[in-house]
Amino acid sequence: MEPSLNENNAGLSGAPVLSNRDDDHSSQGIFLPVAILMVAVMLMLGWNLYLAKTQAVTWQKQITQREQLVNQARSVQSDLQKIASDLISLSLTDVDARLIVEKYQIKQDQNAAVSPPLKR
């Protein structure tokens, strides 16, 4: 018969005897650090998701504001083109208007039309 390792012959062979109790303690000991790590990763991912959503809302607001500014600039440009057109037509009969047109070299392109604002 071969001797089996147990607590009685552990001293004879010189090797420590491992029991199932040590395995239970090591699995419980590793659970807490892994759980803390997972919670930290989840918090970090949640925070990044929050920041991404906040940034998307901010970008959408900026896009809306810039669209309003572009529309306003197009409106002003259209008004200035109308004024320049009226000034050119007035310069045919009025000397002061002709002097202004010549001084600022205002010209009207016959082929160019006022472009309508782009719509999305």
OpenMM code with the backbone's topology and positions (N, CA, C; nanometers):
from openmm import Vec3, app, unit

residues = "MET GLU PRO SER LEU ASN GLU ASN ASN ALA GLY LEU SER GLY ALA PRO VAL LEU SER ASN ARG ASP ASP ASP HIS SER SER GLN GLY ILE PHE LEU PRO VAL ALA ILE LEU MET VAL ALA VAL MET LEU MET LEU GLY TRP ASN LEU TYR LEU ALA LYS THR GLN ALA VAL THR TRP GLN LYS GLN ILE THR GLN ARG GLU GLN LEU VAL ASN GLN ALA ARG SER VAL GLN SER ASP LEU GLN LYS ILE ALA SER ASP LEU ILE SER LEU SER LEU THR ASP VAL ASP ALA ARG LEU ILE VAL GLU LYS TYR GLN ILE LYS GLN ASP GLN ASN ALA ALA VAL SER PRO PRO LEU LYS ARG".split()
positions = [
    Vec3(0.0811, -0.1174, 0.0000),
    Vec3(0.0000, 0.0000, 0.0000),
    Vec3(0.0860, 0.1244, 0.0000),
    Vec3(0.0404, 0.2156, -0.0811),
    Vec3(0.1149, 0.3401, -0.0841),
    Vec3(0.0584, 0.4340, 0.0200),
    Vec3(0.1454, 0.5094, 0.0780),
    Vec3(0.0951, 0.6046, 0.1772),
    Vec3(0.0268, 0.7222, 0.1075),
    Vec3(-0.0808, 0.7687, 0.1618),
    Vec3(-0.1499, 0.8851, 0.1062),
    Vec3(-0.1122, 1.0070, 0.1888),
    Vec3(-0.1148, 1.1192, 0.1191),
    Vec3(-0.0792, 1.2426, 0.1894),
    Vec3(-0.1959, 1.2882, 0.2731),
    Vec3(-0.1723, 1.3041, 0.3975),
    Vec3(-0.2716, 1.3610, 0.4867),
    Vec3(-0.1987, 1.4336, 0.5977),
    Vec3(-0.2686, 1.4764, 0.6939),
    Vec3(-0.2069, 1.5544, 0.8002),
    Vec3(-0.1099, 1.4704, 0.8821),
    Vec3(-0.1309, 1.3410, 0.8875),
    Vec3(-0.0447, 1.2559, 0.9699),
    Vec3(0.0942, 1.2405, 0.9090),
    Vec3(0.1032, 1.2254, 0.7772),
    Vec3(0.2351, 1.2044, 0.7195),
    Vec3(0.2912, 1.3301, 0.6547),
    Vec3(0.2307, 1.4462, 0.6761),
    Vec3(0.2822, 1.5701, 0.6197),
    Vec3(0.4181, 1.6014, 0.6777),
    Vec3(0.4390, 1.5733, 0.8000),
    Vec3(0.5673, 1.5991, 0.8616),
    Vec3(0.6738, 1.5039, 0.8107),
    Vec3(0.6380, 1.3839, 0.7707),
    Vec3(0.7343, 1.2864, 0.7220),
    Vec3(0.7883, 1.3215, 0.5850),
    Vec3(0.7055, 1.3659, 0.4956),
    Vec3(0.7508, 1.3932, 0.3596),
    Vec3(0.8139, 1.5317, 0.3498),
    Vec3(0.7829, 1.6196, 0.4371),
    Vec3(0.8412, 1.7535, 0.4363),
    Vec3(0.7629, 1.8519, 0.3499),
    Vec3(0.6641, 1.8056, 0.2747),
    Vec3(0.5853, 1.8943, 0.1884),
    Vec3(0.4605, 1.9377, 0.2628),
    Vec3(0.4223, 2.0619, 0.2515),
    Vec3(0.3010, 2.1078, 0.3180),
    Vec3(0.1778, 2.0486, 0.2487),
    Vec3(0.0804, 2.0264, 0.3265),
    Vec3(-0.0439, 1.9706, 0.2744),
    Vec3(-0.1399, 2.0861, 0.2492),
    Vec3(-0.1920, 2.0908, 0.1252),
    Vec3(-0.2886, 2.1940, 0.0894),
    Vec3(-0.4271, 2.1379, 0.1054),
    Vec3(-0.5123, 2.2168, 0.1578),
    Vec3(-0.6490, 2.1699, 0.1747),
    Vec3(-0.7417, 2.2577, 0.0906),
    Vec3(-0.8649, 2.2201, 0.0808),
    Vec3(-0.9639, 2.2959, 0.0054),
    Vec3(-0.9951, 2.4286, 0.0708),
    Vec3(-0.9688, 2.4418, 0.1974),
    Vec3(-0.9951, 2.5678, 0.2664),
    Vec3(-0.9087, 2.6796, 0.2114),
    Vec3(-0.7850, 2.6544, 0.1747),
    Vec3(-0.6979, 2.7564, 0.1177),
    Vec3(-0.7500, 2.8001, -0.0187),
    Vec3(-0.8004, 2.7084, -0.0985),
    Vec3(-0.8566, 2.7433, -0.2289),
    Vec3(-0.9782, 2.8335, -0.2134),
    Vec3(-1.0614, 2.8065, -0.1154),
    Vec3(-1.1786, 2.8903, -0.0913),
    Vec3(-1.1370, 3.0309, -0.0513),
    Vec3(-1.0373, 3.0425, 0.0328),
    Vec3(-0.9911, 3.1744, 0.0763),
    Vec3(-0.9267, 3.2506, -0.0379),
    Vec3(-0.8528, 3.1860, -0.1243),
    Vec3(-0.7875, 3.2574, -0.2343),
    Vec3(-0.8910, 3.3042, -0.3365),
    Vec3(-0.9954, 3.2271, -0.3621),
    Vec3(-1.0989, 3.2724, -0.4557),
    Vec3(-1.1792, 3.3869, -0.3965),
    Vec3(-1.2019, 3.3855, -0.2664),
    Vec3(-1.2717, 3.4964, -0.2030),
    Vec3(-1.1821, 3.6192, -0.1964),
    Vec3(-1.0545, 3.5991, -0.1823),
    Vec3(-0.9610, 3.7105, -0.1741),
    Vec3(-0.9443, 3.7813, -0.3080),
    Vec3(-0.9624, 3.7130, -0.4171),
    Vec3(-0.9471, 3.7746, -0.5488),
    Vec3(-1.0770, 3.8376, -0.5965),
    Vec3(-1.1882, 3.7985, -0.5399),
    Vec3(-1.3176, 3.8524, -0.5807),
    Vec3(-1.3283, 4.0019, -0.5521),
    Vec3(-1.2884, 4.0451, -0.4357),
    Vec3(-1.3016, 4.1856, -0.3966),
    Vec3(-1.2206, 4.2789, -0.4876),
    Vec3(-1.0921, 4.2521, -0.5146),
    Vec3(-1.0193, 4.3417, -0.6054),
    Vec3(-1.0787, 4.3442, -0.7466),
    Vec3(-1.1228, 4.2281, -0.7958),
    Vec3(-1.1820, 4.2234, -0.9291),
    Vec3(-1.3140, 4.3008, -0.9298),
    Vec3(-1.3927, 4.2888, -0.8254),
    Vec3(-1.5196, 4.3622, -0.8168),
    Vec3(-1.4940, 4.5126, -0.8120),
    Vec3(-1.3954, 4.5549, -0.7354),
    Vec3(-1.3616, 4.6975, -0.7278),
    Vec3(-1.3139, 4.7474, -0.8636),
    Vec3(-1.2321, 4.6689, -0.9311),
    Vec3(-1.1835, 4.7061, -1.0641),
    Vec3(-1.2994, 4.7193, -1.1629),
    Vec3(-1.3932, 4.6265, -1.1596),
    Vec3(-1.5073, 4.6316, -1.2508),
    Vec3(-1.5947, 4.7536, -1.2229),
    Vec3(-1.6152, 4.7854, -1.0962),
    Vec3(-1.6946, 4.9034, -1.0616),
    Vec3(-1.6234, 5.0295, -1.1109),
    Vec3(-1.4914, 5.0347, -1.0949),
    Vec3(-1.4152, 5.1512, -1.1412),
    Vec3(-1.4244, 5.1646, -1.2926),
    Vec3(-1.4140, 5.0540, -1.3643),
    Vec3(-1.4245, 5.0581, -1.5109),
    Vec3(-1.5637, 5.1031, -1.5525),
    Vec3(-1.6655, 5.0534, -1.4853),
    Vec3(-1.8027, 5.0934, -1.5181),
    Vec3(-1.8247, 5.2426, -1.4913),
    Vec3(-1.7708, 5.2928, -1.3810),
    Vec3(-1.7828, 5.4358, -1.3521),
    Vec3(-1.7114, 5.5192, -1.4572),
    Vec3(-1.5939, 5.4757, -1.4981),
    Vec3(-1.5182, 5.5490, -1.5989),
    Vec3(-1.5932, 5.5495, -1.7322),
    Vec3(-1.6473, 5.4366, -1.7733),
    Vec3(-1.7227, 5.4296, -1.8981),
    Vec3(-1.8503, 5.5141, -1.8904),
    Vec3(-1.9159, 5.5114, -1.7764),
    Vec3(-2.0352, 5.5943, -1.7580),
    Vec3(-2.0032, 5.7424, -1.7665),
    Vec3(-1.8937, 5.7826, -1.7070),
    Vec3(-1.8517, 5.9233, -1.7113),
    Vec3(-1.8179, 5.9641, -1.8548),
    Vec3(-1.7499, 5.8765, -1.9278),
    Vec3(-1.7172, 5.9067, -2.0673),
    Vec3(-1.8439, 5.9173, -2.1521),
    Vec3(-1.9409, 5.8336, -2.1266),
    Vec3(-2.0677, 5.8411, -2.1988),
    Vec3(-2.1391, 5.9722, -2.1676),
    Vec3(-2.1389, 6.0122, -2.0424),
    Vec3(-2.1997, 6.1401, -2.0036),
    Vec3(-2.1311, 6.2570, -2.0744),
    Vec3(-1.9981, 6.2561, -2.0775),
    Vec3(-1.9251, 6.3639, -2.1438),
    Vec3(-1.9530, 6.3662, -2.2938),
    Vec3(-1.9629, 6.2503, -2.3556),
    Vec3(-1.9906, 6.2431, -2.4990),
    Vec3(-2.1293, 6.2993, -2.5295),
    Vec3(-2.2280, 6.2652, -2.4474),
    Vec3(-2.3636, 6.3173, -2.4693),
    Vec3(-2.3670, 6.4686, -2.4482),
    Vec3(-2.2982, 6.5181, -2.3465),
    Vec3(-2.2929, 6.6619, -2.3211),
    Vec3(-2.2270, 6.7340, -2.4382),
    Vec3(-2.1197, 6.6768, -2.4894),
    Vec3(-2.0503, 6.7375, -2.6023),
    Vec3(-2.1387, 6.7368, -2.7273),
    Vec3(-2.2144, 6.6319, -2.7492),
    Vec3(-2.3032, 6.6252, -2.8653),
    Vec3(-2.4115, 6.7329, -2.8568),
    Vec3(-2.4652, 6.7542, -2.7370),
    Vec3(-2.5673, 6.8582, -2.7192),
    Vec3(-2.5066, 6.9960, -2.7457),
    Vec3(-2.3859, 7.0181, -2.6966),
    Vec3(-2.3185, 7.1461, -2.7181),
    Vec3(-2.2925, 7.1695, -2.8660),
    Vec3(-2.2462, 7.0668, -2.9350),
    Vec3(-2.2208, 7.0799, -3.0794),
    Vec3(-2.3491, 7.1096, -3.1549),
    Vec3(-2.4584, 7.0452, -3.1168),
    Vec3(-2.5852, 7.0689, -3.1856),
    Vec3(-2.6303, 7.2135, -3.1656),
    Vec3(-2.6120, 7.2671, -3.0452),
    Vec3(-2.6467, 7.4072, -3.0195),
    Vec3(-2.5612, 7.5002, -3.1047),
    Vec3(-2.4319, 7.4698, -3.1151),
    Vec3(-2.3431, 7.5535, -3.1951),
    Vec3(-2.3796, 7.5482, -3.3427),
    Vec3(-2.4175, 7.4307, -3.3900),
    Vec3(-2.4574, 7.4177, -3.5308),
    Vec3(-2.5818, 7.5019, -3.5568),
    Vec3(-2.6774, 7.4975, -3.4647),
    Vec3(-2.7997, 7.5773, -3.4802),
    Vec3(-2.7683, 7.7260, -3.4803),
    Vec3(-2.6809, 7.7689, -3.3899),
    Vec3(-2.6437, 7.9107, -3.3839),
    Vec3(-2.5714, 7.9537, -3.5108),
    Vec3(-2.4835, 7.8684, -3.5619),
    Vec3(-2.4101, 7.9045, -3.6837),
    Vec3(-2.5017, 7.9085, -3.8048),
    Vec3(-2.6009, 7.8211, -3.8087),
    Vec3(-2.6980, 7.8262, -3.9189),
    Vec3(-2.7756, 7.9575, -3.9148),
    Vec3(-2.8109, 8.0027, -3.7941),
    Vec3(-2.8801, 8.1309, -3.7813),
    Vec3(-2.7901, 8.2454, -3.8284),
    Vec3(-2.6616, 8.2402, -3.7923),
    Vec3(-2.5693, 8.3452, -3.8350),
    Vec3(-2.5507, 8.3451, -3.9865),
    Vec3(-2.5434, 8.2272, -4.0464),
    Vec3(-2.5291, 8.2187, -4.1921),
    Vec3(-2.6523, 8.2755, -4.2608),
    Vec3(-2.7700, 8.2407, -4.2101),
    Vec3(-2.8939, 8.2945, -4.2679),
    Vec3(-2.9001, 8.4464, -4.2543),
    Vec3(-2.8551, 8.4955, -4.1401),
    Vec3(-2.8532, 8.6403, -4.1184),
    Vec3(-2.7540, 8.7065, -4.2145),
    Vec3(-2.6382, 8.6471, -4.2333),
    Vec3(-2.5387, 8.7028, -4.3252),
    Vec3(-2.5907, 8.7017, -4.4684),
    Vec3(-2.6606, 8.5955, -4.5066),
    Vec3(-2.7177, 8.5904, -4.6422),
    Vec3(-2.8233, 8.6985, -4.6596),
    Vec3(-2.9015, 8.7232, -4.5553),
    Vec3(-3.0031, 8.8281, -4.5624),
    Vec3(-2.9383, 8.9653, -4.5797),
    Vec3(-2.8341, 8.9916, -4.5038),
    Vec3(-2.7625, 9.1185, -4.5153),
    Vec3(-2.6990, 9.1313, -4.6538),
    Vec3(-2.6409, 9.0226, -4.7034),
    Vec3(-2.5798, 9.0245, -4.8360),
    Vec3(-2.6848, 9.0545, -4.9431),
    Vec3(-2.8011, 8.9938, -4.9310),
    Vec3(-2.9090, 9.0181, -5.0265),
    Vec3(-2.9525, 9.1645, -5.0227),
    Vec3(-2.9648, 9.2191, -4.9017),
    Vec3(-3.0034, 9.3601, -4.8885),
    Vec3(-2.8979, 9.4518, -4.9499),
    Vec3(-2.7704, 9.4200, -4.9264),
    Vec3(-2.6631, 9.5024, -4.9836),
    Vec3(-2.6603, 9.4927, -5.1364),
    Vec3(-2.6900, 9.3749, -5.1891),
    Vec3(-2.6961, 9.3612, -5.3344),
    Vec3(-2.8100, 9.4438, -5.3922),
    Vec3(-2.9221, 9.4474, -5.3210),
    Vec3(-3.0351, 9.5291, -5.3665),
    Vec3(-2.9987, 9.6776, -5.3640),
    Vec3(-2.9305, 9.7189, -5.2572),
    Vec3(-2.8888, 9.8594, -5.2464),
    Vec3(-2.7916, 9.8941, -5.3583),
    Vec3(-2.6959, 9.8058, -5.3843),
    Vec3(-2.5992, 9.8307, -5.4914),
    Vec3(-2.6689, 9.8363, -5.6267),
    Vec3(-2.7646, 9.7483, -5.6475),
    Vec3(-2.8397, 9.7480, -5.7738),
    Vec3(-2.9187, 9.8782, -5.7899),
    Vec3(-2.9845, 9.9204, -5.6814),
    Vec3(-3.0591, 10.0464, -5.6866),
    Vec3(-2.9655, 10.1643, -5.7090),
    Vec3(-2.8489, 10.1612, -5.6497),
    Vec3(-2.7514, 10.2700, -5.6661),
    Vec3(-2.7012, 10.2752, -5.8101),
    Vec3(-2.6817, 10.1601, -5.8698),
    Vec3(-2.6367, 10.1572, -6.0098),
    Vec3(-2.7456, 10.2134, -6.1011),
    Vec3(-2.8684, 10.1717, -6.0770),
    Vec3(-2.9761, 10.2247, -6.1613),
    Vec3(-2.9970, 10.3743, -6.1373),
    Vec3(-2.9761, 10.4202, -6.0150),
    Vec3(-2.9882, 10.5630, -5.9848),
    Vec3(-2.8738, 10.6428, -6.0459),
    Vec3(-2.7582, 10.5781, -6.0619),
    Vec3(-2.6423, 10.6502, -6.1171),
    Vec3(-2.6624, 10.6880, -6.2629),
    Vec3(-2.7606, 10.6277, -6.3298),
    Vec3(-2.7891, 10.6650, -6.4689),
    Vec3(-2.8486, 10.8044, -6.4779),
    Vec3(-2.9156, 10.8494, -6.3721),
    Vec3(-2.9817, 10.9804, -6.3744),
    Vec3(-2.9244, 11.0788, -6.2731),
    Vec3(-2.8582, 11.0329, -6.1690),
    Vec3(-2.8116, 11.1215, -6.0622),
    Vec3(-2.6599, 11.1285, -6.0636),
    Vec3(-2.6066, 11.2484, -6.0561),
    Vec3(-2.4625, 11.2713, -6.0603),
    Vec3(-2.3954, 11.2204, -5.9327),
    Vec3(-2.4549, 11.2442, -5.8180),
    Vec3(-2.3966, 11.2000, -5.6914),
    Vec3(-2.3898, 11.0469, -5.6849),
    Vec3(-2.4928, 10.9822, -5.7313),
    Vec3(-2.4933, 10.8357, -5.7327),
    Vec3(-2.3857, 10.7836, -5.8267),
    Vec3(-2.3677, 10.8521, -5.9418),
    Vec3(-2.2639, 10.8113, -6.0371),
    Vec3(-2.1251, 10.8268, -5.9751),
    Vec3(-2.1037, 10.9331, -5.8979),
    Vec3(-1.9744, 10.9530, -5.8315),
    Vec3(-1.9472, 10.8416, -5.7301),
    Vec3(-2.0499, 10.8012, -5.6575),
    Vec3(-2.0336, 10.6930, -5.5590),
    Vec3(-2.0015, 10.5616, -5.6303),
    Vec3(-2.0723, 10.5339, -5.7380),
    Vec3(-2.0490, 10.4095, -5.8133),
    Vec3(-1.9071, 10.4087, -5.8699),
    Vec3(-1.8603, 10.5210, -5.9195),
    Vec3(-1.7254, 10.5276, -5.9754),
    Vec3(-1.6187, 10.5203, -5.8661),
    Vec3(-1.6438, 10.5877, -5.7536),
    Vec3(-1.5471, 10.5887, -5.6446),
    Vec3(-1.5249, 10.4476, -5.5890),
    Vec3(-1.6313, 10.3743, -5.5653),
    Vec3(-1.6199, 10.2398, -5.5071),
    Vec3(-1.6196, 10.1291, -5.6126),
    Vec3(-1.6209, 10.1678, -5.7373),
    Vec3(-1.6167, 10.0745, -5.8502),
    Vec3(-1.7230, 9.9650, -5.8359),
    Vec3(-1.8425, 10.0095, -5.8156),
    Vec3(-1.9547, 9.9162, -5.8010),
    Vec3(-1.9989, 9.8733, -5.9401),
    Vec3(-2.0031, 9.7426, -5.9591),
    Vec3(-2.0438, 9.6874, -6.0876),
    Vec3(-2.1460, 9.5779, -6.0627),
    Vec3(-2.2312, 9.5582, -6.1614),
    Vec3(-2.3315, 9.4526, -6.1493),
    Vec3(-2.3082, 9.3525, -6.2610),
    Vec3(-2.2951, 9.2284, -6.2199),
    Vec3(-2.2777, 9.1208, -6.3167),
    Vec3(-2.4151, 9.0823, -6.3686),
    Vec3(-2.4327, 9.0905, -6.4976),
    Vec3(-2.5639, 9.0618, -6.5549),
    Vec3(-2.5999, 8.9137, -6.5449),
    Vec3(-2.5005, 8.8253, -6.5412),
    Vec3(-2.5257, 8.6815, -6.5362),
    Vec3(-2.5495, 8.6306, -6.3952),
    Vec3(-2.5040, 8.7035, -6.2963),
    Vec3(-2.5162, 8.6573, -6.1577),
    Vec3(-2.6553, 8.6868, -6.1042),
    Vec3(-2.7113, 8.5907, -6.0422),
    Vec3(-2.8400, 8.6081, -5.9766),
    Vec3(-2.8212, 8.5906, -5.8274),
    Vec3(-2.9119, 8.6471, -5.7522),
    Vec3(-2.9050, 8.6332, -5.6075),
    Vec3(-2.9366, 8.4882, -5.5747),
    Vec3(-2.8412, 8.4222, -5.5066),
    Vec3(-2.8614, 8.2814, -5.4755),
    Vec3(-2.9522, 8.2671, -5.3547),
    Vec3(-3.0492, 8.1769, -5.3626),
    Vec3(-3.1367, 8.1550, -5.2478),
    Vec3(-3.0617, 8.0841, -5.1367),
    Vec3(-3.1020, 8.1043, -5.0128),
    Vec3(-3.0335, 8.0351, -4.9024),
    Vec3(-3.0515, 7.8842, -4.9120),
    Vec3(-2.9472, 7.8120, -4.8707),
    Vec3(-2.9535, 7.6666, -4.8725),
    Vec3(-3.0424, 7.6175, -4.7590),
    Vec3(-3.1194, 7.5157, -4.7890),
    Vec3(-3.2068, 7.4573, -4.6865),
    Vec3(-3.1640, 7.3157, -4.6620),
    Vec3(-3.1762, 7.2758, -4.5383),
    Vec3(-3.1393, 7.1389, -4.5010),
    Vec3(-3.2609, 7.0546, -4.4874),
] * unit.nanometer
topology = app.Topology()
chain = topology.addChain("A")
for resn in residues:
    res = topology.addResidue(resn, chain)
    for name in ("N", "CA", "C"):
        topology.addAtom(name, app.Element.getBySymbol(name[0]), res)
